[in-house]
Amino acid sequence: MKLLHSLKSAKALGFAIASAASMMTATVAPAMAQVAPNATISFSNQGGYNAEYFVSGQIKSFDGRVLRNLSTFHSQNMLLGQKRAVSFPLTTQEIRQGAARFVTVTGRMSHNRQVFIQKSFRLDNNTCFFNDQTVFNPKGSSRPGSC
């Protein structure tokens, strides 16, 4: 009877160890793995003027080395109510290296090239840039998510 009880205890202990080991390996992922592999920057013209946006940037390794330069995106002339979007996917190798996207977004009025927003940041998730107001007081803003 004691032998049967000991075997059941050993079996239960084995299951407990296996369960604990699988839980530990499931939570070891590095914090950088939380980066979306294909983050999108979207744009929405809500202002009383034609606007255009530019995005430039780099993919950098976790230690700051530049892995590649991103091609500059130009939204072209956006009329009131128009939307555009651009995404910068990471390659599998870049994800394994803990790479991140660092971008600069510039928004300006099309007719006189007056800049209404310029923002440099690490792009981990979708971001929306939008402009509003009028030609006399152009304003640009950003928020998380898509436009």
N, CA, C and O atoms as a GROMACS GRO file, in nm:
protein
  588
    1MET      N    1   0.082  -0.119   0.000
    1MET     CA    2   0.000   0.000   0.000
    1MET      C    3   0.087   0.126   0.000
    1MET      O    4   0.061   0.220  -0.074
    2LYS      N    5   0.194   0.124   0.087
    2LYS     CA    6   0.283   0.240   0.092
    2LYS      C    7   0.357   0.257  -0.040
    2LYS      O    8   0.382   0.369  -0.083
    3LEU      N    9   0.392   0.145  -0.103
    3LEU     CA   10   0.462   0.152  -0.230
    3LEU      C   11   0.373   0.216  -0.337
    3LEU      O   12   0.420   0.299  -0.414
    4LEU      N   13   0.245   0.178  -0.342
    4LEU     CA   14   0.151   0.235  -0.437
    4LEU      C   15   0.136   0.385  -0.412
    4LEU      O   16   0.133   0.464  -0.506
    5HIS      N   17   0.126   0.424  -0.286
    5HIS     CA   18   0.113   0.565  -0.250
    5HIS      C   19   0.240   0.642  -0.292
    5HIS      O   20   0.231   0.755  -0.341
    6SER      N   21   0.356   0.580  -0.274
    6SER     CA   22   0.483   0.644  -0.311
    6SER      C   23   0.493   0.661  -0.462
    6SER      O   24   0.542   0.764  -0.510
    7LEU      N   25   0.446   0.560  -0.538
    7LEU     CA   26   0.448   0.570  -0.683
    7LEU      C   27   0.356   0.682  -0.732
    7LEU      O   28   0.392   0.756  -0.823
    8LYS      N   29   0.238   0.693  -0.671
    8LYS     CA   30   0.145   0.800  -0.709
    8LYS      C   31   0.204   0.936  -0.676
    8LYS      O   32   0.190   1.031  -0.754
    9SER      N   33   0.271   0.947  -0.563
    9SER     CA   34   0.334   1.074  -0.524
    9SER      C   35   0.446   1.110  -0.620
    9SER      O   36   0.460   1.226  -0.659
   10ALA      N   37   0.525   1.011  -0.657
   10ALA     CA   38   0.636   1.036  -0.750
   10ALA      C   39   0.582   1.079  -0.887
   10ALA      O   40   0.637   1.168  -0.951
   11LYS      N   41   0.473   1.014  -0.930
   11LYS     CA   42   0.412   1.048  -1.058
   11LYS      C   43   0.358   1.192  -1.053
   11LYS      O   44   0.377   1.268  -1.147
   12ALA      N   45   0.291   1.226  -0.944
   12ALA     CA   46   0.238   1.362  -0.928
   12ALA      C   47   0.351   1.464  -0.925
   12ALA      O   48   0.339   1.572  -0.982
   13LEU      N   49   0.459   1.430  -0.858
   13LEU     CA   50   0.574   1.520  -0.851
   13LEU      C   51   0.634   1.541  -0.990
   13LEU      O   52   0.674   1.652  -1.026
   14GLY      N   53   0.640   1.435  -1.068
   14GLY     CA   54   0.692   1.445  -1.205
   14GLY      C   55   0.606   1.537  -1.290
   14GLY      O   56   0.659   1.619  -1.365
   15PHE      N   57   0.473   1.525  -1.279
   15PHE     CA   58   0.383   1.614  -1.352
   15PHE      C   59   0.400   1.758  -1.307
   15PHE      O   60   0.398   1.850  -1.389
   16ALA      N   61   0.416   1.778  -1.178
   16ALA     CA   62   0.433   1.914  -1.124
   16ALA      C   63   0.562   1.977  -1.176
   16ALA      O   64   0.563   2.094  -1.212
   17ILE      N   65   0.669   1.899  -1.181
   17ILE     CA   66   0.796   1.951  -1.230
   17ILE      C   67   0.786   1.983  -1.379
   17ILE      O   68   0.834   2.088  -1.423
   18ALA      N   69   0.723   1.895  -1.456
   18ALA     CA   70   0.707   1.919  -1.599
   18ALA      C   71   0.621   2.042  -1.624
   18ALA      O   72   0.652   2.122  -1.713
   19SER      N   73   0.514   2.058  -1.548
   19SER     CA   74   0.428   2.175  -1.564
   19SER      C   75   0.502   2.303  -1.529
   19SER      O   76   0.492   2.403  -1.600
   20ALA      N   77   0.576   2.300  -1.420
   20ALA     CA   78   0.652   2.419  -1.378
   20ALA      C   79   0.758   2.455  -1.482
   20ALA      O   80   0.779   2.572  -1.512
   21ALA      N   81   0.824   2.353  -1.537
   21ALA     CA   82   0.928   2.379  -1.637
   21ALA      C   83   0.867   2.440  -1.763
   21ALA      O   84   0.925   2.532  -1.822
   22SER      N   85   0.751   2.391  -1.805
   22SER     CA   86   0.690   2.446  -1.926
   22SER      C   87   0.640   2.588  -1.902
   22SER      O   88   0.645   2.671  -1.993
   23MET      N   89   0.593   2.618  -1.781
   23MET     CA   90   0.550   2.754  -1.751
   23MET      C   91   0.669   2.849  -1.748
   23MET      O   92   0.658   2.963  -1.792
   24MET      N   93   0.781   2.803  -1.698
   24MET     CA   94   0.899   2.889  -1.691
   24MET      C   95   0.951   2.920  -1.830
   24MET      O   96   0.989   3.034  -1.857
   25THR      N   97   0.952   2.824  -1.919
   25THR     CA   98   1.004   2.850  -2.052
   25THR      C   99   0.909   2.936  -2.132
   25THR      O  100   0.952   3.005  -2.225
   26ALA      N  101   0.782   2.934  -2.100
   26ALA     CA  102   0.685   3.015  -2.174
   26ALA      C  103   0.695   3.163  -2.139
   26ALA      O  104   0.652   3.247  -2.218
   27THR      N  105   0.751   3.196  -2.023
   27THR     CA  106   0.755   3.336  -1.982
   27THR      C  107   0.894   3.397  -1.991
   27THR      O  108   0.917   3.505  -1.936
   28VAL      N  109   0.986   3.332  -2.059
   28VAL     CA  110   1.123   3.381  -2.064
   28VAL      C  111   1.145   3.476  -2.183
   28VAL      O  112   1.254   3.531  -2.195
   29ALA      N  113   1.046   3.496  -2.269
   29ALA     CA  114   1.063   3.579  -2.388
   29ALA      C  115   1.110   3.719  -2.350
   29ALA      O  116   1.059   3.777  -2.254
   30PRO      N  117   1.206   3.774  -2.423
   30PRO     CA  118   1.257   3.907  -2.390
   30PRO      C  119   1.152   4.015  -2.414
   30PRO      O  120   1.059   3.996  -2.493
   31ALA      N  121   1.167   4.125  -2.346
   31ALA     CA  122   1.072   4.235  -2.357
   31ALA      C  123   1.066   4.289  -2.499
   31ALA      O  124   0.960   4.336  -2.543
   32MET      N  125   1.176   4.284  -2.573
   32MET     CA  126   1.178   4.337  -2.708
   32MET      C  127   1.094   4.254  -2.804
   32MET      O  128   1.061   4.302  -2.912
   33ALA      N  129   1.058   4.132  -2.768
   33ALA     CA  130   0.976   4.049  -2.855
   33ALA      C  131   0.834   4.101  -2.864
   33ALA      O  132   0.755   4.051  -2.944
   34GLN      N  133   0.798   4.200  -2.782
   34GLN     CA  134   0.664   4.255  -2.783
   34GLN      C  135   0.644   4.356  -2.896
   34GLN      O  136   0.532   4.405  -2.914
   35VAL      N  137   0.746   4.387  -2.973
   35VAL     CA  138   0.737   4.481  -3.083
   35VAL      C  139   0.656   4.418  -3.196
   35VAL      O  140   0.679   4.303  -3.233
   36ALA      N  141   0.562   4.494  -3.250
   36ALA     CA  142   0.483   4.445  -3.363
   36ALA      C  143   0.575   4.432  -3.485
   36ALA      O  144   0.645   4.528  -3.517
   37PRO      N  145   0.577   4.316  -3.553
   37PRO     CA  146   0.667   4.299  -3.666
   37PRO      C  147   0.632   4.388  -3.784
   37PRO      O  148   0.715   4.408  -3.874
   38ASN      N  149   0.510   4.443  -3.788
   38ASN     CA  150   0.468   4.524  -3.902
   38ASN      C  151   0.386   4.643  -3.854
   38ASN      O  152   0.266   4.650  -3.883
   39ALA      N  153   0.446   4.737  -3.784
   39ALA     CA  154   0.375   4.855  -3.736
   39ALA      C  155   0.345   4.950  -3.851
   39ALA      O  156   0.425   4.963  -3.944
   40THR      N  157   0.230   5.015  -3.845
   40THR     CA  158   0.183   5.104  -3.950
   40THR      C  159   0.171   5.246  -3.897
   40THR      O  160   0.126   5.269  -3.785
   41ILE      N  161   0.211   5.342  -3.980
   41ILE     CA  162   0.186   5.483  -3.952
   41ILE      C  163   0.079   5.526  -4.052
   41ILE      O  164   0.097   5.512  -4.173
   42SER      N  165  -0.031   5.580  -4.001
   42SER     CA  166  -0.137   5.627  -4.089
   42SER      C  167  -0.153   5.778  -4.076
   42SER      O  168  -0.115   5.837  -3.974
   43PHE      N  169  -0.210   5.838  -4.180
   43PHE     CA  170  -0.224   5.983  -4.186
   43PHE      C  171  -0.366   6.017  -4.228
   43PHE      O  172  -0.425   5.948  -4.310
   44SER      N  173  -0.420   6.124  -4.170
   44SER     CA  174  -0.555   6.169  -4.204
   44SER      C  175  -0.556   6.321  -4.210
   44SER      O  176  -0.520   6.389  -4.113
   45ASN      N  177  -0.597   6.375  -4.324
   45ASN     CA  178  -0.606   6.521  -4.340
   45ASN      C  179  -0.746   6.566  -4.298
   45ASN      O  180  -0.844   6.541  -4.369
   46GLN      N  181  -0.753   6.631  -4.183
   46GLN     CA  182  -0.880   6.683  -4.131
   46GLN      C  183  -0.879   6.836  -4.130
   46GLN      O  184  -0.966   6.898  -4.069
   47GLY      N  185  -0.781   6.896  -4.197
   47GLY     CA  186  -0.765   7.041  -4.195
   47GLY      C  187  -0.816   7.107  -4.321
   47GLY      O  188  -0.844   7.042  -4.422
   48GLY      N  189  -0.829   7.238  -4.314
   48GLY     CA  190  -0.878   7.317  -4.427
   48GLY      C  191  -0.765   7.356  -4.521
   48GLY      O  192  -0.760   7.470  -4.566
   49TYR      N  193  -0.675   7.266  -4.551
   49TYR     CA  194  -0.562   7.290  -4.640
   49TYR      C  195  -0.508   7.156  -4.688
   49TYR      O  196  -0.529   7.054  -4.622
   50ASN      N  197  -0.440   7.158  -4.801
   50ASN     CA  198  -0.376   7.036  -4.851
   50ASN      C  199  -0.250   7.011  -4.770
   50ASN      O  200  -0.176   7.103  -4.738
   51ALA      N  201  -0.226   6.885  -4.738
   51ALA     CA  202  -0.113   6.849  -4.654
   51ALA      C  203  -0.034   6.736  -4.716
   51ALA      O  204  -0.084   6.663  -4.802
   52GLU      N  205   0.089   6.722  -4.672
   52GLU     CA  206   0.171   6.609  -4.713
   52GLU      C  207   0.258   6.568  -4.595
   52GLU      O  208   0.297   6.651  -4.513
   53TYR      N  209   0.287   6.439  -4.589
   53TYR     CA  210   0.367   6.383  -4.480
   53TYR      C  211   0.488   6.311  -4.536
   53TYR      O  212   0.484   6.255  -4.646
   54PHE      N  213   0.595   6.314  -4.459
   54PHE     CA  214   0.718   6.242  -4.492
   54PHE      C  215   0.758   6.157  -4.372
   54PHE      O  216   0.743   6.199  -4.257
   55VAL      N  217   0.808   6.036  -4.400
   55VAL     CA  218   0.859   5.949  -4.294
   55VAL      C  219   0.997   5.900  -4.338
   55VAL      O  220   1.013   5.848  -4.449
   56SER      N  221   1.094   5.916  -4.251
   56SER     CA  222   1.228   5.862  -4.274
   56SER      C  223   1.272   5.793  -4.146
   56SER      O  224   1.216   5.818  -4.039
   57GLY      N  225   1.370   5.707  -4.157
   57GLY     CA  226   1.413   5.640  -4.034
   57GLY      C  227   1.513   5.529  -4.059
   57GLY      O  228   1.566   5.511  -4.168
   58GLN      N  229   1.536   5.454  -3.951
   58GLN     CA  230   1.634   5.346  -3.953
   58GLN      C  231   1.584   5.229  -3.869
   58GLN      O  232   1.504   5.246  -3.777
   59ILE      N  233   1.633   5.112  -3.904
   59ILE     CA  234   1.616   4.993  -3.820
   59ILE      C  235   1.747   4.978  -3.744
   59ILE      O  236   1.854   4.971  -3.804
   60LYS      N  237   1.738   4.973  -3.611
   60LYS     CA  238   1.858   4.963  -3.528
   60LYS      C  239   1.852   4.838  -3.442
   60LYS      O  240   1.745   4.794  -3.401
   61SER      N  241   1.970   4.781  -3.415
   61SER     CA  242   1.978   4.665  -3.326
   61SER      C  243   1.960   4.712  -3.182
   61SER      O  244   1.959   4.832  -3.155
   62PHE      N  245   1.947   4.617  -3.090
   62PHE     CA  246   1.925   4.651  -2.949
   62PHE      C  247   2.040   4.734  -2.892
   62PHE      O  248   2.020   4.807  -2.795
   63ASP      N  249   2.159   4.723  -2.950
   63ASP     CA  250   2.273   4.799  -2.899
   63ASP      C  251   2.298   4.928  -2.979
   63ASP      O  252   2.402   4.992  -2.961
   64GLY      N  253   2.204   4.966  -3.066
   64GLY     CA  254   2.212   5.093  -3.136
   64GLY      C  255   2.278   5.091  -3.273
   64GLY      O  256   2.286   5.195  -3.338
   65ARG      N  257   2.324   4.976  -3.317
   65ARG     CA  258   2.384   4.967  -3.450
   65ARG      C  259   2.275   4.982  -3.556
   65ARG      O  260   2.167   4.925  -3.543
   66VAL      N  261   2.304   5.057  -3.662
   66VAL     CA  262   2.210   5.073  -3.772
   66VAL      C  263   2.217   4.948  -3.859
   66VAL      O  264   2.322   4.916  -3.915
   67LEU      N  265   2.104   4.877  -3.870
   67LEU     CA  266   2.098   4.757  -3.953
   67LEU      C  267   2.060   4.792  -4.096
   67LEU      O  268   2.110   4.731  -4.191
   68ARG      N  269   1.973   4.892  -4.112
   68ARG     CA  270   1.938   4.940  -4.246
   68ARG      C  271   1.864   5.073  -4.234
   68ARG      O  272   1.802   5.103  -4.133
   69ASN      N  273   1.872   5.150  -4.342
   69ASN     CA  274   1.798   5.276  -4.352
   69ASN      C  275   1.666   5.248  -4.422
   69ASN      O  276   1.660   5.169  -4.516
   70LEU      N  277   1.561   5.312  -4.376
   70LEU     CA  278   1.430   5.298  -4.439
   70LEU      C  279   1.420   5.392  -4.558
   70LEU      O  280   1.472   5.503  -4.555
   71SER      N  281   1.352   5.348  -4.663
   71SER     CA  282   1.325   5.437  -4.776
   71SER      C  283   1.230   5.546  -4.728
   71SER      O  284   1.134   5.518  -4.656
   72THR      N  285   1.257   5.669  -4.768
   72THR     CA  286   1.171   5.780  -4.727
   72THR      C  287   1.034   5.768  -4.792
   72THR      O  288   1.023   5.749  -4.913
   73PHE      N  289   0.930   5.779  -4.710
   73PHE     CA  290   0.792   5.774  -4.759
   73PHE      C  291   0.742   5.917  -4.775
   73PHE      O  292   0.766   6.001  -4.688
   74HIS      N  293   0.673   5.945  -4.887
   74HIS     CA  294   0.610   6.075  -4.911
   74HIS      C  295   0.464   6.048  -4.946
   74HIS      O  296   0.434   5.977  -5.042
   75SER      N  297   0.373   6.106  -4.868
   75SER     CA  298   0.230   6.080  -4.888
   75SER      C  299   0.174   6.146  -5.013
   75SER      O  300   0.062   6.114  -5.053
   76GLN      N  301   0.248   6.235  -5.074
   76GLN     CA  302   0.200   6.319  -5.183
   76GLN      C  303   0.094   6.416  -5.128
   76GLN      O  304   0.071   6.420  -5.008
   77ASN      N  305   0.033   6.491  -5.215
   77ASN     CA  306  -0.064   6.593  -5.176
   77ASN      C  307  -0.194   6.528  -5.127
   77ASN      O  308  -0.260   6.458  -5.203
   78MET      N  309  -0.230   6.552  -5.001
   78MET     CA  310  -0.353   6.495  -4.945
   78MET      C  311  -0.458   6.606  -4.930
   78MET      O  312  -0.434   6.706  -4.863
   79LEU      N  313  -0.574   6.585  -4.992
   79LEU     CA  314  -0.684   6.680  -4.981
   79LEU      C  315  -0.762   6.653  -4.852
   79LEU      O  316  -0.742   6.550  -4.787
   80LEU      N  317  -0.848   6.745  -4.815
   80LEU     CA  318  -0.932   6.730  -4.697
   80LEU      C  319  -1.006   6.595  -4.701
   80LEU      O  320  -1.069   6.563  -4.802
   81GLY      N  321  -0.997   6.519  -4.594
   81GLY     CA  322  -1.066   6.390  -4.583
   81GLY      C  323  -0.987   6.272  -4.634
   81GLY      O  324  -1.028   6.157  -4.613
   82GLN      N  325  -0.876   6.294  -4.699
   82GLN     CA  326  -0.797   6.182  -4.752
   82GLN      C  327  -0.712   6.119  -4.642
   82GLN      O  328  -0.671   6.184  -4.546
   83LYS      N  329  -0.686   5.989  -4.662
   83LYS     CA  330  -0.603   5.913  -4.568
   83LYS      C  331  -0.497   5.836  -4.646
   83LYS      O  332  -0.518   5.799  -4.762
   84ARG      N  333  -0.386   5.813  -4.581
   84ARG     CA  334  -0.277   5.732  -4.637
   84ARG      C  335  -0.216   5.651  -4.523
   84ARG      O  336  -0.239   5.680  -4.406
   85ALA      N  337  -0.139   5.550  -4.559
   85ALA     CA  338  -0.071   5.468  -4.457
   85ALA      C  339   0.057   5.410  -4.516
   85ALA      O  340   0.069   5.391  -4.636
   86VAL      N  341   0.151   5.382  -4.426
   86VAL     CA  342   0.276   5.318  -4.465
   86VAL      C  343   0.317   5.225  -4.351
   86VAL      O  344   0.295   5.256  -4.234
   87SER      N  345   0.375   5.112  -4.387
   87SER     CA  346   0.424   5.020  -4.283
   87SER      C  347   0.570   4.987  -4.310
   87SER      O  348   0.617   4.989  -4.424
   88PHE      N  349   0.638   4.957  -4.202
   88PHE     CA  350   0.781   4.924  -4.209
   88PHE      C  351   0.802   4.791  -4.139
   88PHE      O  352   0.833   4.788  -4.020
   89PRO      N  353   0.787   4.679  -4.212
   89PRO     CA  354   0.801   4.547  -4.149
   89PRO      C  355   0.946   4.517  -4.110
   89PRO      O  356   1.041   4.560  -4.177
   90LEU      N  357   0.960   4.444  -4.002
   90LEU     CA  358   1.090   4.393  -3.961
   90LEU      C  359   1.108   4.255  -4.023
   90LEU      O  360   1.012   4.178  -4.032
   91THR      N  361   1.229   4.224  -4.064
   91THR     CA  362   1.257   4.090  -4.115
   91THR      C  363   1.270   3.994  -3.996
   91THR      O  364   1.285   4.037  -3.882
   92THR      N  365   1.263   3.866  -4.024
   92THR     CA  366   1.278   3.765  -3.919
   92THR      C  367   1.413   3.780  -3.850
   92THR      O  368   1.422   3.768  -3.728
   93GLN      N  369   1.516   3.804  -3.927
   93GLN     CA  370   1.651   3.821  -3.870
   93GLN      C  371   1.655   3.944  -3.779
   93GLN      O  372   1.716   3.940  -3.673
   94GLU      N  373   1.591   4.053  -3.820
   94GLU     CA  374   1.590   4.175  -3.738
   94GLU      C  375   1.515   4.152  -3.607
   94GLU      O  376   1.555   4.204  -3.502
   95ILE      N  377   1.407   4.077  -3.612
   95ILE     CA  378   1.332   4.045  -3.490
   95ILE      C  379   1.419   3.963  -3.396
   95ILE      O  380   1.421   3.989  -3.276
   96ARG      N  381   1.490   3.864  -3.450
   96ARG     CA  382   1.580   3.782  -3.366
   96ARG      C  383   1.690   3.866  -3.302
   96ARG      O  384   1.736   3.834  -3.192
   97GLN      N  385   1.733   3.972  -3.370
   97GLN     CA  386   1.839   4.058  -3.319
   97GLN      C  387   1.786   4.163  -3.222
   97GLN      O  388   1.864   4.244  -3.171
   98GLY      N  389   1.656   4.163  -3.197
   98GLY     CA  390   1.599   4.262  -3.107
   98GLY      C  391   1.594   4.400  -3.169
   98GLY      O  392   1.604   4.501  -3.098
   99ALA      N  393   1.577   4.407  -3.301
   99ALA     CA  394   1.579   4.534  -3.372
   99ALA      C  395   1.453   4.616  -3.344
   99ALA      O  396   1.349   4.563  -3.304
  100ALA      N  397   1.465   4.746  -3.367
  100ALA     CA  398   1.352   4.838  -3.352
  100ALA      C  399   1.357   4.943  -3.462
  100ALA      O  400   1.463   4.971  -3.519
  101ARG      N  401   1.239   5.000  -3.492
  101ARG     CA  402   1.228   5.105  -3.593
  101ARG      C  403   1.234   5.241  -3.524
  101ARG      O  404   1.163   5.265  -3.426
  102PHE      N  405   1.317   5.328  -3.574
  102PHE     CA  406   1.324   5.466  -3.525
  102PHE      C  407   1.293   5.556  -3.644
  102PHE      O  408   1.363   5.553  -3.744
  103VAL      N  409   1.187   5.635  -3.632
  103VAL     CA  410   1.140   5.715  -3.745
  103VAL      C  411   1.123   5.861  -3.707
  103VAL      O  412   1.111   5.896  -3.590
  104THR      N  413   1.123   5.945  -3.810
  104THR     CA  414   1.088   6.086  -3.796
  104THR      C  415   0.975   6.113  -3.894
  104THR      O  416   0.987   6.085  -4.013
  105VAL      N  417   0.865   6.167  -3.843
  105VAL     CA  418   0.750   6.203  -3.925
  105VAL      C  419   0.743   6.355  -3.932
  105VAL      O  420   0.749   6.424  -3.831
  106THR      N  421   0.731   6.406  -4.054
  106THR     CA  422   0.717   6.550  -4.076
  106THR      C  423   0.590   6.573  -4.156
  106THR      O  424   0.570   6.511  -4.260
  107GLY      N  425   0.504   6.661  -4.108
  107GLY     CA  426   0.383   6.700  -4.179
  107GLY      C  427   0.391   6.847  -4.214
  107GLY      O  428   0.431   6.929  -4.132
  108ARG      N  429   0.353   6.879  -4.339
  108ARG     CA  430   0.359   7.019  -4.380
  108ARG      C  431   0.244   7.052  -4.475
  108ARG      O  432   0.185   6.963  -4.537
  109MET      N  433   0.214   7.181  -4.485
  109MET     CA  434   0.114   7.226  -4.582
  109MET      C  435   0.176   7.217  -4.721
  109MET      O  436   0.294   7.247  -4.738
  110SER      N  437   0.098   7.177  -4.819
  110SER     CA  438   0.150   7.157  -4.954
  110SER      C  439   0.184   7.288  -5.024
  110SER      O  440   0.284   7.295  -5.095
  111HIS      N  441   0.103   7.391  -5.004
  111HIS     CA  442   0.120   7.512  -5.085
  111HIS      C  443   0.239   7.599  -5.044
  111HIS      O  444   0.302   7.660  -5.130
  112ASN      N  445   0.272   7.605  -4.915
  112ASN     CA  446   0.385   7.689  -4.873
  112ASN      C  447   0.492   7.612  -4.794
  112ASN      O  448   0.591   7.671  -4.750
  113ARG      N  449   0.472   7.484  -4.777
  113ARG     CA  450   0.568   7.394  -4.710
  113ARG      C  451   0.590   7.427  -4.563
  113ARG      O  452   0.693   7.390  -4.506
  114GLN      N  453   0.495   7.496  -4.501
  114GLN     CA  454   0.505   7.525  -4.358
  114GLN      C  455   0.484   7.396  -4.279
  114GLN      O  456   0.383   7.328  -4.297
  115VAL      N  457   0.580   7.362  -4.193
  115VAL     CA  458   0.574   7.240  -4.113
  115VAL      C  459   0.477   7.260  -3.997
  115VAL      O  460   0.488   7.358  -3.922
  116PHE      N  461   0.381   7.168  -3.982
  116PHE     CA  462   0.287   7.177  -3.870
  116PHE      C  463   0.311   7.068  -3.765
  116PHE      O  464   0.257   7.077  -3.655
  117ILE      N  465   0.390   6.967  -3.798
  117ILE     CA  466   0.431   6.868  -3.698
  117ILE      C  467   0.559   6.800  -3.743
  117ILE      O  468   0.578   6.771  -3.861
  118GLN      N  469   0.646   6.775  -3.648
  118GLN     CA  470   0.766   6.694  -3.671
  118GLN      C  471   0.793   6.618  -3.542
  118GLN      O  472   0.807   6.678  -3.435
  119LYS      N  473   0.799   6.487  -3.554
  119LYS     CA  474   0.813   6.403  -3.435
  119LYS      C  475   0.905   6.286  -3.466
  119LYS      O  476   0.887   6.216  -3.566
  120SER      N  477   1.004   6.264  -3.380
  120SER     CA  478   1.094   6.148  -3.390
  120SER      C  479   1.063   6.055  -3.274
  120SER      O  480   1.049   6.098  -3.160
  121PHE      N  481   1.053   5.925  -3.304
  121PHE     CA  482   1.015   5.830  -3.200
  121PHE      C  483   1.048   5.687  -3.243
  121PHE      O  484   1.076   5.660  -3.359
  122ARG      N  485   1.043   5.598  -3.145
  122ARG     CA  486   1.057   5.455  -3.170
  122ARG      C  487   0.919   5.402  -3.207
  122ARG      O  488   0.824   5.418  -3.130
  123LEU      N  489   0.909   5.339  -3.323
  123LEU     CA  490   0.781   5.289  -3.373
  123LEU      C  491   0.766   5.142  -3.334
  123LEU      O  492   0.824   5.054  -3.396
  124ASP      N  493   0.686   5.118  -3.230
  124ASP     CA  494   0.661   4.981  -3.186
  124ASP      C  495   0.522   4.933  -3.225
  124ASP      O  496   0.502   4.814  -3.250
  125ASN      N  497   0.427   5.024  -3.231
  125ASN     CA  498   0.288   4.988  -3.260
  125ASN      C  499   0.229   5.091  -3.357
  125ASN      O  500   0.292   5.193  -3.386
  126ASN      N  501   0.109   5.062  -3.406
  126ASN     CA  502   0.044   5.152  -3.500
  126ASN      C  503   0.028   5.292  -3.441
  126ASN      O  504  -0.002   5.307  -3.323
  127THR      N  505   0.050   5.394  -3.525
  127THR     CA  506   0.038   5.533  -3.484
  127THR      C  507  -0.036   5.610  -3.592
  127THR      O  508  -0.013   5.590  -3.711
  128CYS      N  509  -0.125   5.700  -3.548
  128CYS     CA  510  -0.202   5.784  -3.640
  128CYS      C  511  -0.155   5.929  -3.627
  128CYS      O  512  -0.144   5.982  -3.517
  129PHE      N  513  -0.127   5.992  -3.740
  129PHE     CA  514  -0.097   6.135  -3.746
  129PHE      C  515  -0.211   6.202  -3.819
  129PHE      O  516  -0.257   6.154  -3.922
  130PHE      N  517  -0.257   6.313  -3.766
  130PHE     CA  518  -0.364   6.387  -3.831
  130PHE      C  519  -0.339   6.536  -3.817
  130PHE      O  520  -0.274   6.581  -3.723
  131ASN      N  521  -0.392   6.610  -3.912
  131ASN     CA  522  -0.380   6.755  -3.907
  131ASN      C  523  -0.521   6.815  -3.910
  131ASN      O  524  -0.614   6.757  -3.966
  132ASP      N  525  -0.533   6.933  -3.850
  132ASP     CA  526  -0.662   7.002  -3.849
  132ASP      C  527  -0.639   7.153  -3.847
  132ASP      O  528  -0.528   7.198  -3.878
  133GLN      N  529  -0.739   7.228  -3.813
  133GLN     CA  530  -0.738   7.374  -3.814
  133GLN      C  531  -0.745   7.426  -3.958
  133GLN      O  532  -0.792   7.356  -4.048
  134THR      N  533  -0.698   7.548  -3.980
  134THR     CA  534  -0.706   7.611  -4.112
  134THR      C  535  -0.567   7.649  -4.161
  134THR      O  536  -0.468   7.630  -4.092
  135VAL      N  537  -0.563   7.703  -4.281
  135VAL     CA  538  -0.438   7.746  -4.341
  135VAL      C  539  -0.371   7.855  -4.257
  135VAL      O  540  -0.249   7.872  -4.262
  136PHE      N  541  -0.449   7.930  -4.179
  136PHE     CA  542  -0.394   8.037  -4.096
  136PHE      C  543  -0.335   7.985  -3.965
  136PHE      O  544  -0.252   8.053  -3.903
  137ASN      N  545  -0.376   7.866  -3.923
  137ASN     CA  546  -0.328   7.811  -3.796
  137ASN      C  547  -0.320   7.658  -3.807
  137ASN      O  548  -0.393   7.587  -3.738
  138PRO      N  549  -0.231   7.607  -3.893
  138PRO     CA  550  -0.224   7.461  -3.911
  138PRO      C  551  -0.175   7.393  -3.784
  138PRO      O  552  -0.091   7.446  -3.711
  139LYS      N  553  -0.228   7.275  -3.759
  139LYS     CA  554  -0.191   7.201  -3.639
  139LYS      C  555  -0.184   7.052  -3.671
  139LYS      O  556  -0.270   6.999  -3.742
  140GLY      N  557  -0.083   6.985  -3.619
  140GLY     CA  558  -0.070   6.841  -3.635
  140GLY      C  559  -0.062   6.773  -3.500
  140GLY      O  560  -0.010   6.829  -3.404
  141SER      N  561  -0.114   6.651  -3.494
  141SER     CA  562  -0.113   6.572  -3.370
  141SER      C  563  -0.094   6.426  -3.404
  141SER      O  564  -0.101   6.385  -3.521
  142SER      N  565  -0.069   6.346  -3.301
  142SER     CA  566  -0.059   6.201  -3.320
  142SER      C  567  -0.126   6.132  -3.203
  142SER      O  568  -0.143   6.189  -3.095
  143ARG      N  569  -0.163   6.006  -3.227
  143ARG     CA  570  -0.223   5.924  -3.122
  143ARG      C  571  -0.195   5.777  -3.156
  143ARG      O  572  -0.168   5.744  -3.271
  144PRO      N  573  -0.201   5.691  -3.055
  144PRO     CA  574  -0.182   5.548  -3.082
  144PRO      C  575  -0.296   5.492  -3.167
  144PRO      O  576  -0.408   5.543  -3.161
  145GLY      N  577  -0.269   5.390  -3.244
  145GLY     CA  578  -0.371   5.325  -3.325
  145GLY      C  579  -0.368   5.372  -3.469
  145GLY      O  580  -0.275   5.440  -3.512
  146SER      N  581  -0.471   5.334  -3.542
  146SER     CA  582  -0.483   5.370  -3.684
  146SER      C  583  -0.582   5.484  -3.700
  146SER      O  584  -0.669   5.505  -3.615
  147CYS      N  585  -0.568   5.557  -3.809
  147CYS     CA  586  -0.660   5.668  -3.838
  147CYS      C  587  -0.790   5.615  -3.895
  147CYS      O  588  -0.881   5.692  -3.926
   0.00000   0.00000   0.00000
